[in-house]
Amino acid sequence: MNITSDQMPIESHAQSSILSERLKRGLVGGALMEAITGIGAITLTIIGLSGVAPMTMGAIAVIVVGVGLLSESGTLMAEYPAIMSRTRKRFRDRIEFSTGFGAEAITGIIAIVLGILVLLGAEPRVLLPYAAIVLGIGLVLASAAISFINSVNLNFLLEGHEDSHEEHIAHTALGTAMGVQVVLGFAVIVLGILALVGLHPDLTLVAILVASVAALMDGVAISGRVISASTD
């Protein structure tokens, strides 16, 4: 069957809409997964700080946060070709973006492994502070990927409408959340180091709690930014 010139743009637009919808669902899904894992990890660390199996709760919380980081970075990695094909960013910006989600994935995997080792009986007072430090590093480095997402024209990327007041608020909120995440990431690193040198054992759980809060903020802010940019 012959395809007329009028049909081709329609099909092209339909394909573009499908890709945009898939991209939106992927970004929102990955971000919401990170937010959910953040809530779970916060709950676990609070239980641990109350005195109920603190090392076990801390290990599980580390694994949960690691899964959240891995989920978000995995989404960005999967959608990287689609994002790059629709943006005109400098090579340096693209490198920072890929480095950001790559580092987030690596630190997430390391945290998961360390948490599992603790559950298997390895020394928790050594491995959990290291895991907290790793999570802090991941939060700091992941800010590069968040900065990239916040800088691109998501209205064009997701075929949304003109900039709205809600979209502007979401853009500002994500920028603020990114800055807070960097600060919290460094705080987690410092707390992890202090716990590692033996200042106070509870500092490990506090560090994991701070990392969990940062993951929750990051997930909520990114999902809000994407949804606001793609809403009709």
C-alpha positions in Angstrom: 0.0 0.0 0.0 1.3 3.4 -0.9 1.8 6.0 1.8 0.9 9.5 0.9 2.9 12.5 2.0 0.0 13.6 4.2 0.1 10.3 6.1 3.8 10.4 6.9 3.8 13.4 9.2 0.8 11.9 11.0 2.5 8.6 11.6 5.7 10.4 12.6 3.8 12.5 15.1 2.1 9.4 16.5 5.4 7.7 16.9 6.8 10.8 18.6 3.9 10.9 21.0 4.4 7.2 21.9 8.1 7.8 22.6 7.2 10.9 24.7 4.7 8.9 26.8 7.2 6.1 27.3 9.8 8.6 28.4 7.5 10.3 30.8 6.4 7.0 32.4 10.0 5.9 32.6 11.2 9.0 34.3 8.3 9.3 36.7 8.4 5.6 37.5 12.1 5.6 38.4 11.7 8.8 40.5 8.7 7.5 42.3 10.5 4.2 43.0 13.3 6.2 44.6 10.8 8.2 46.7 9.1 5.0 47.9 12.4 3.4 48.9 13.3 6.6 50.7 10.1 6.3 52.8 10.8 2.7 53.5 14.4 3.4 54.5 13.3 6.3 56.8 10.9 3.9 58.5 13.5 1.2 59.0 16.2 3.6 60.4 13.7 5.2 62.8 12.9 1.7 64.1 16.6 1.0 64.4 17.2 4.2 66.3 14.4 3.2 68.7 16.6 0.2 69.7 15.0 -2.6 67.7 17.7 -4.6 65.9 19.6 -1.4 64.9 22.3 -3.1 62.8 19.8 -5.2 61.0 17.4 -2.3 60.3 20.4 -0.2 59.2 21.6 -2.9 56.8 18.1 -3.4 55.3 17.7 0.4 55.0 21.0 0.7 53.1 19.9 -2.0 50.7 16.5 -0.2 50.2 18.2 3.2 49.5 20.7 1.4 47.2 17.7 -0.1 45.2 16.2 3.4 44.9 19.4 4.9 43.5 19.8 2.0 41.2 16.2 2.3 40.0 16.5 6.0 39.2 19.9 5.6 37.5 18.7 2.6 35.5 15.8 4.6 34.2 18.0 7.4 33.1 20.4 4.9 31.5 17.6 3.2 29.6 16.1 6.5 28.4 19.5 8.1 27.7 19.2 7.7 23.8 15.7 9.2 23.8 16.8 12.2 25.9 19.9 12.8 23.9 18.1 12.6 20.6 15.8 15.4 21.6 18.2 17.8 23.3 21.0 20.0 22.0 23.3 20.1 24.9 27.1 20.6 24.8 29.3 17.5 24.9 30.4 18.5 28.4 26.8 18.6 29.7 26.2 15.1 28.2 29.3 13.7 29.9 28.2 15.2 33.2 24.8 13.7 32.8 26.1 10.2 32.0 28.7 10.4 34.8 26.0 11.4 37.2 23.6 8.5 36.6 26.6 6.2 36.2 28.0 7.1 39.6 24.5 6.8 41.1 24.2 3.2 39.7 27.7 2.1 40.9 27.2 3.5 44.4 23.7 1.9 44.6 25.2 -1.5 43.7 28.0 -1.1 46.3 25.5 -0.1 49.0 23.3 -3.1 48.2 26.3 -5.5 48.4 27.6 -4.0 51.7 24.1 -4.2 53.2 23.8 -7.9 52.2 27.2 -8.7 53.7 26.1 -7.2 57.0 22.9 -9.3 56.9 25.1 -12.4 56.2 27.1 -11.7 59.4 30.0 -9.4 58.4 31.1 -6.7 60.8 28.3 -4.1 60.8 30.2 -1.4 62.7 32.7 -1.2 59.9 30.6 -2.0 56.8 27.5 0.1 57.6 29.5 3.4 58.0 31.3 2.6 54.7 27.9 2.0 53.1 26.6 5.4 54.4 29.7 7.1 53.0 29.1 5.4 49.6 25.5 6.6 49.7 26.6 10.1 50.4 29.0 10.0 47.5 26.3 8.7 45.3 23.9 11.5 46.3 26.5 14.2 45.6 27.5 12.8 42.2 23.9 12.1 41.1 23.2 15.9 41.4 24.9 16.3 38.0 22.2 14.1 36.4 19.5 16.0 38.2 20.9 19.3 37.1 20.8 18.1 33.5 17.2 17.0 33.8 16.2 20.3 35.3 18.0 22.3 32.6 16.5 20.6 29.5 13.2 21.8 27.9 11.0 19.1 29.3 7.9 20.7 27.6 9.5 20.0 24.2 11.0 16.7 25.4 7.7 15.3 26.6 5.5 17.3 24.1 3.8 19.2 26.8 2.2 22.7 26.4 3.7 26.1 27.0 5.4 26.8 30.3 2.9 27.1 33.1 3.0 28.5 36.6 3.0 25.0 38.0 5.9 23.9 35.7 7.9 26.9 36.9 7.3 26.0 40.5 8.3 22.4 39.8 11.5 23.6 38.1 12.4 25.8 41.1 11.6 23.0 43.5 13.8 20.5 41.7 16.7 23.1 41.6 16.3 23.6 45.4 16.0 19.9 46.0 19.2 19.3 44.0 21.1 21.8 46.2 19.7 20.3 49.4 20.7 16.8 48.1 24.3 17.9 47.7 24.4 19.3 51.2 22.7 16.2 52.7 25.1 14.0 50.7 28.1 15.7 52.2 26.5 15.5 55.6 26.0 11.7 55.1 29.7 11.4 54.2 30.8 13.3 57.4 28.4 11.3 59.6 29.7 8.1 58.1 33.3 9.0 58.7 32.5 10.0 62.3 30.8 6.7 62.9 33.7 4.8 61.3 36.2 6.4 63.7 34.0 5.3 66.6 32.6 8.6 67.8 29.1 7.2 68.3 27.5 4.0 66.9 24.1 5.7 66.3 25.7 8.1 63.9 25.6 5.3 61.3 21.8 5.1 61.5 21.6 8.9 61.5 23.7 9.0 58.3 21.5 6.4 56.6 18.4 8.3 57.8 19.7 11.5 56.2 20.5 9.6 52.9 16.9 8.2 53.0 15.4 11.7 53.3 17.6 13.0 50.4 16.4 10.1 48.3 12.8 10.8 49.1 13.2 14.5 48.3 14.9 13.7 45.0 12.3 11.3 43.9 9.4 13.6 44.7 11.0 16.6 43.0 11.9 14.8 39.8 8.5 13.2 39.4 6.8 16.5 40.0 9.0 18.2 37.5 8.3 15.7 34.8 4.6 15.5 35.5 4.2 19.3 35.5 6.0 19.6 32.1 3.9 17.0 30.4 0.5 18.0 31.7 -1.9 19.4 29.1 
